């Protein structure tokens, strides 16, 4: 269906720091890095996480 996916962050030693798994919806349209912060935008660009 194309709506499943995940994001994960690892440290310099490839150890998992955090992850998120989406199985019902994919609210993320665009990812960017702003001042060393990962920013995820939804399809309407009215929500940042």
Secondary structure, 3 states (H helix, E strand, C coil): CCCCEEEEEECCCCCEEEEEEECCCCCCCEEEEECCEEEEECCCCCCEC
